[in-house]
Amino acid sequence: MTFLSTLADRVEAILRSVLSVAVALVLAAIAVICFLEVLCRPFGGSFVWYDECVGYLLVWLTFLGAGLARSHH
């Protein structure tokens, strides 16, 4: 293998691991926000930004997840 090929493989592995962490963080954020919203509803409170924030996070999750899925040959 040449030096550039080895370097490209290392960069790809690093980017794949960063993408995996990003997907996990976005998914965890969606779960936490939804859980907090469910907990607040019985007490008469509700987050105004809950629906829009989760919607945007789902869009980000879709694109990041598609990139991650594409990176696994």
Stockholm file with secondary structure:
# STOCKHOLM 1.0

chainA/1-73         MTFLSTLADRVEAILRSVLSVAVALVLAAIAVICFLEVLCRPFGGSFVWYDECVGYLLVWLTFLGAGLARSHH
#=GR chainA/1-73 SS CCHHHHHHHHHHHHHHHHHHHHHHHHHHHHHHHHHHHHHHGGGTCCCTTHHHHHHHHHHHHHHHHHHHHHHCC
#=GC SS_cons        CCHHHHHHHHHHHHHHHHHHHHHHHHHHHHHHHHHHHHHHGGGTCCCTTHHHHHHHHHHHHHHHHHHHHHHCC
//
